[in-house]
Amino acid sequence: MARVYVSSVIPAAADQVWDRIRDFNGLPNWHPGMRESRIEDGRPADQVGCVRNFKLQSGEIIRERLSGLSDYDKSCTYGIIESPMSVTNYQATLSLMPVTDGDVCFAQWSADFNCAPHDLAAVTNLLTRDVFQSGFDALKRHFGG
């Protein structure tokens, strides 16, 4: 199993950042790589088990199932159901932690997954740069960093 991990410091309180990213259907509101999103079957976007169906800026579709959401821990865990990436058993967690020395928070995003060895470098690079770091960079810009 492969693992990707990216962390960053966002220049805002964890509560403020959580308010921006908590909505499982709200990815296009803060991540530049996402075009549109909807929750299937009319379920609430914070209900564990709901499925978000979203379109990337490239037009490709990804479907993900929410497997955990904690306002207390400020974390969201989800798995990919359908994706153009050549991954299986994909499980990711995005979480925030307050930093007590200043009005900032520590953000971390990780994913565990399986993929063919010949695809590993490309998938790892895509997730690291275009998904996780790109999302953190957008949050930093939004909050003035």
C-alpha positions as a Markdown table, in Angstrom:
| # | Residue | x | y | z |
|---|---|---|---|---|
| 1 | Met | 0.0 | 0.0 | 0.0 |
| 2 | Ala | 1.3 | 3.5 | -0.9 |
| 3 | Arg | 0.9 | 6.6 | 1.2 |
| 4 | Val | 0.9 | 10.3 | 0.3 |
| 5 | Tyr | 1.2 | 12.9 | 3.1 |
| 6 | Val | 1.2 | 16.7 | 2.8 |
| 7 | Ser | 1.1 | 19.3 | 5.6 |
| 8 | Ser | 1.0 | 23.0 | 5.7 |
| 9 | Val | 0.4 | 26.0 | 8.0 |
| 10 | Ile | -2.7 | 28.0 | 7.1 |
| 11 | Pro | -2.8 | 31.6 | 8.3 |
| 12 | Ala | -6.1 | 31.5 | 10.1 |
| 13 | Ala | -7.6 | 29.9 | 13.2 |
| 14 | Ala | -8.6 | 26.2 | 12.8 |
| 15 | Asp | -12.2 | 27.0 | 13.3 |
| 16 | Gln | -12.2 | 29.5 | 10.4 |
| 17 | Val | -10.5 | 27.1 | 8.1 |
| 18 | Trp | -12.8 | 24.2 | 9.2 |
| 19 | Asp | -15.8 | 26.5 | 8.4 |
| 20 | Arg | -14.4 | 26.8 | 4.8 |
| 21 | Ile | -13.6 | 23.1 | 4.2 |
| 22 | Arg | -16.1 | 21.2 | 6.3 |
| 23 | Asp | -18.8 | 20.9 | 3.6 |
| 24 | Phe | -18.1 | 17.6 | 1.8 |
| 25 | Asn | -20.0 | 19.0 | -1.2 |
| 26 | Gly | -18.1 | 22.4 | -1.1 |
| 27 | Leu | -14.8 | 21.3 | -2.6 |
| 28 | Pro | -15.3 | 23.6 | -5.7 |
| 29 | Asn | -15.7 | 26.5 | -3.3 |
| 30 | Trp | -12.1 | 26.4 | -2.2 |
| 31 | His | -10.1 | 24.0 | -4.3 |
| 32 | Pro | -9.0 | 25.3 | -7.7 |
| 33 | Gly | -8.9 | 21.9 | -9.4 |
| 34 | Met | -12.6 | 21.3 | -8.9 |
| 35 | Arg | -15.4 | 22.6 | -11.2 |
| 36 | Glu | -18.7 | 21.4 | -9.7 |
| 37 | Ser | -20.0 | 18.9 | -7.1 |
| 38 | Arg | -23.2 | 17.3 | -6.0 |
| 39 | Ile | -24.2 | 14.9 | -3.3 |
| 40 | Glu | -26.0 | 11.9 | -4.8 |
| 41 | Asp | -29.5 | 10.8 | -3.7 |
| 42 | Gly | -30.2 | 14.1 | -2.0 |
| 43 | Arg | -28.4 | 13.1 | 1.2 |
| 44 | Pro | -27.0 | 15.7 | 3.5 |
| 45 | Ala | -23.3 | 16.6 | 2.8 |
| 46 | Asp | -22.3 | 15.9 | 6.4 |
| 47 | Gln | -23.9 | 12.4 | 6.6 |
| 48 | Val | -21.4 | 9.6 | 6.8 |
| 49 | Gly | -22.0 | 7.4 | 3.8 |
| 50 | Cys | -23.0 | 10.2 | 1.4 |
| 51 | Val | -21.4 | 10.2 | -2.0 |
| 52 | Arg | -20.1 | 13.3 | -3.7 |
| 53 | Asn | -19.9 | 13.3 | -7.4 |
| 54 | Phe | -17.7 | 16.0 | -8.7 |
| 55 | Lys | -16.1 | 17.2 | -11.9 |
| 56 | Leu | -12.5 | 18.3 | -12.2 |
| 57 | Gln | -11.5 | 21.4 | -14.2 |
| 58 | Ser | -10.3 | 18.9 | -16.8 |
| 59 | Gly | -13.9 | 17.5 | -17.1 |
| 60 | Glu | -13.1 | 14.1 | -15.5 |
| 61 | Ile | -15.5 | 12.8 | -12.9 |
| 62 | Ile | -14.6 | 11.4 | -9.4 |
| 63 | Arg | -17.0 | 9.9 | -6.9 |
| 64 | Glu | -16.1 | 9.7 | -3.2 |
| 65 | Arg | -17.9 | 8.3 | -0.1 |
| 66 | Leu | -17.7 | 10.2 | 3.2 |
| 67 | Ser | -16.6 | 7.7 | 5.8 |
| 68 | Gly | -15.9 | 10.0 | 8.7 |
| 69 | Leu | -16.5 | 13.6 | 9.7 |
| 70 | Ser | -15.6 | 15.1 | 13.1 |
| 71 | Asp | -16.2 | 18.7 | 14.1 |
| 72 | Tyr | -14.4 | 18.0 | 17.4 |
| 73 | Asp | -11.3 | 16.7 | 15.6 |
| 74 | Lys | -11.8 | 19.0 | 12.5 |
| 75 | Ser | -11.2 | 16.0 | 10.2 |
| 76 | Cys | -12.9 | 14.5 | 7.2 |
| 77 | Thr | -12.2 | 10.9 | 5.9 |
| 78 | Tyr | -13.3 | 9.7 | 2.6 |
| 79 | Gly | -12.7 | 7.0 | 0.0 |
| 80 | Ile | -12.7 | 6.9 | -3.8 |
| 81 | Ile | -15.5 | 4.9 | -5.4 |
| 82 | Glu | -14.7 | 5.9 | -9.0 |
| 83 | Ser | -11.8 | 7.9 | -10.5 |
| 84 | Pro | -9.7 | 8.3 | -13.6 |
| 85 | Met | -6.7 | 7.6 | -11.4 |
| 86 | Ser | -5.5 | 4.1 | -11.4 |
| 87 | Val | -5.9 | 3.5 | -7.7 |
| 88 | Thr | -7.8 | 1.1 | -5.5 |
| 89 | Asn | -8.5 | 1.0 | -1.8 |
| 90 | Tyr | -8.1 | 4.7 | -1.7 |
| 91 | Gln | -8.7 | 6.3 | 1.8 |
| 92 | Ala | -7.8 | 9.9 | 2.6 |
| 93 | Thr | -8.1 | 12.1 | 5.6 |
| 94 | Leu | -7.9 | 15.9 | 5.7 |
| 95 | Ser | -7.5 | 17.4 | 9.2 |
| 96 | Leu | -6.8 | 20.6 | 11.0 |
| 97 | Met | -5.1 | 21.3 | 14.3 |
| 98 | Pro | -4.9 | 24.6 | 16.1 |
| 99 | Val | -1.5 | 26.1 | 16.6 |
| 100 | Thr | -1.4 | 27.7 | 20.1 |
| 101 | Asp | 1.4 | 30.2 | 19.1 |
| 102 | Gly | -0.5 | 32.5 | 16.8 |
| 103 | Asp | -3.7 | 32.7 | 14.8 |
| 104 | Val | -2.8 | 29.8 | 12.5 |
| 105 | Cys | -3.6 | 26.1 | 12.1 |
| 106 | Phe | -1.7 | 23.1 | 11.0 |
| 107 | Ala | -3.3 | 21.2 | 8.1 |
| 108 | Gln | -2.5 | 17.7 | 7.0 |
| 109 | Trp | -3.9 | 15.6 | 4.2 |
| 110 | Ser | -2.9 | 12.0 | 3.6 |
| 111 | Ala | -4.1 | 9.1 | 1.5 |
| 112 | Asp | -3.4 | 5.4 | 1.5 |
| 113 | Phe | -4.1 | 3.5 | -1.7 |
| 114 | Asn | -3.0 | 0.7 | -4.0 |
| 115 | Cys | -1.9 | 1.1 | -7.6 |
| 116 | Ala | 0.3 | -0.6 | -10.1 |
| 117 | Pro | 4.0 | -0.1 | -9.5 |
| 118 | His | 4.5 | 1.6 | -12.9 |
| 119 | Asp | 1.8 | 4.2 | -12.0 |
| 120 | Leu | 3.0 | 4.9 | -8.5 |
| 121 | Ala | 5.3 | 7.9 | -9.2 |
| 122 | Ala | 2.7 | 9.6 | -11.4 |
| 123 | Val | -0.2 | 9.1 | -9.0 |
| 124 | Thr | 1.9 | 10.2 | -6.0 |
| 125 | Asn | 3.0 | 13.3 | -7.8 |
| 126 | Leu | -0.5 | 14.1 | -8.9 |
| 127 | Leu | -1.9 | 13.8 | -5.4 |
| 128 | Thr | 0.9 | 15.6 | -3.7 |
| 129 | Arg | 1.1 | 18.5 | -6.0 |
| 130 | Asp | -2.2 | 19.0 | -7.8 |
| 131 | Val | -4.6 | 17.8 | -5.1 |
| 132 | Phe | -3.2 | 18.2 | -1.6 |
| 133 | Gln | -0.7 | 21.0 | -2.0 |
| 134 | Ser | -2.8 | 22.9 | -4.5 |
| 135 | Gly | -5.7 | 22.8 | -2.0 |
| 136 | Phe | -3.5 | 24.1 | 0.8 |
| 137 | Asp | -2.1 | 26.8 | -1.4 |
| 138 | Ala | -5.6 | 28.0 | -2.2 |
| 139 | Leu | -6.6 | 28.1 | 1.5 |
| 140 | Lys | -3.4 | 30.1 | 2.3 |
| 141 | Arg | -4.3 | 32.6 | -0.5 |
| 142 | His | -7.9 | 32.8 | 0.7 |
| 143 | Phe | -6.9 | 33.5 | 4.3 |
| 144 | Gly | -4.2 | 36.1 | 3.3 |
| 145 | Gly | -1.0 | 34.0 | 3.4 |
